[in-house]
Amino acid sequence: MDYTDPDTPRTIEVHTEYDPVRGTTTQVRRTDIRSNAAAWWVAGLVTVVAIIAIAFMVTRPTVSTAGDQAIAAAADQGRAQGAAESAQNAATLAQTNAQASLRNSQATLRNDADRAAAARQRAEATADQAATNDDAAGRDSAATTPGPTPAPGDSSQ
């Protein structure tokens, strides 16, 4: 790495000479090169402004903006909508369960009624059979029992 002192002026000289014997031309020019201090000042100013901007952004308090509030409101609305949908789904499920329970209880009642009707019919049939048996038994006993016996000395026959 070269170190060039910016305060030391640098000079380049170029001279032109013509050599007729050789047929060549030599050109030598002189130029003064100076340091450009204005560029260093501009670079320093840009650096200072950047440092101040970074310090400002780091130290300023966080302020809730309208965008943040809109995002929070949208999130709250989404939660409320989700809760409403959940409640609606629960109500639908409860209604479906209630209908199924009603159908089951109606089927059970129908089955119980059918069994009761069948039992009543069996009981009636049994009672009819018993009554028929009693009538038949009564007729059989009346046919086998002799009529009233006449008293001795009764000549009504």
Secondary structure, DSSP 8 states (H G I E B T S, - for coil): -----TTS-EEEEEEEEEETTTTEEEEEEEEEE---HHHHHHHHHHHHHHHHHHHHHHHS-----HHHHHHHHHHHHHHHHHHHHHHHHHHHHHHHHHHHHHHHHHHHHHHHHHHHHHHHHHHHHHHHHHHHHHHHHHHHHHHHS------TT----
